[in-house]
Amino acid sequence: MMRRVIEMEKTVKAPSHLELFKGTDLRRTLIVCGVYAAQNLTGNLIANQAVYFFERTHRSQALRKCKC
């Protein structure tokens, strides 16, 4: 079975990036891009990188002292 799959993979041509925008793959690409854009537009990008922003504004020491 493994040998058969390996032989079959050798005969298939290499995929290109253009295939991402054809048929079913187009739908998948649009869904993934939409979900990623929605996360950024709702502010999750800032929430996910809050530590970076706190470090840049020197607020990390204040957070460490907080007994929340």
C-alpha positions in Angstrom: 0.0 0.0 0.0 2.8 2.5 0.9 4.7 1.7 -2.2 1.6 2.2 -4.3 0.9 5.7 -2.8 4.6 6.7 -3.2 4.4 5.7 -6.9 1.2 7.5 -7.3 2.6 10.7 -5.8 5.5 10.6 -8.2 3.2 10.7 -11.2 1.1 13.6 -10.0 2.4 17.0 -10.9 3.5 19.5 -8.2 0.7 21.8 -7.0 0.9 25.6 -7.7 -0.3 28.5 -5.7 -2.9 29.3 -8.3 -4.8 26.1 -7.3 -5.7 27.9 -4.0 -8.0 30.1 -6.1 -9.8 27.4 -8.0 -12.9 25.3 -7.2 -13.2 24.0 -3.7 -9.9 25.4 -2.7 -11.1 28.9 -3.5 -13.9 28.4 -1.0 -11.5 27.2 1.7 -9.1 30.1 1.0 -11.9 32.7 1.3 -13.2 31.1 4.6 -9.7 31.2 6.1 -9.0 34.7 5.0 -12.4 35.8 6.3 -11.9 34.3 9.7 -8.4 35.8 9.9 -9.7 39.3 8.9 -12.6 39.0 11.4 -10.3 38.3 14.3 -8.2 41.3 13.4 -11.2 43.6 12.9 -12.7 42.7 16.2 -9.6 43.5 18.1 -8.2 40.1 18.8 -5.0 41.0 17.2 -4.3 43.5 20.0 -5.5 41.1 22.7 -3.3 38.3 21.4 -0.3 40.6 21.4 -1.0 42.5 24.7 2.2 41.5 26.3 4.2 43.1 23.4 2.2 46.4 23.8 2.6 46.4 27.6 6.4 45.9 27.2 6.6 48.7 24.7 4.7 51.1 27.1 6.7 50.0 30.2 3.5 48.8 31.9 4.8 45.3 32.5 6.2 46.3 36.0 2.8 47.7 37.0 1.1 44.5 36.0 3.6 42.4 38.0 2.9 44.5 41.2 -0.8 44.2 40.7 -2.4 41.7 43.1 -5.4 41.1 40.8 
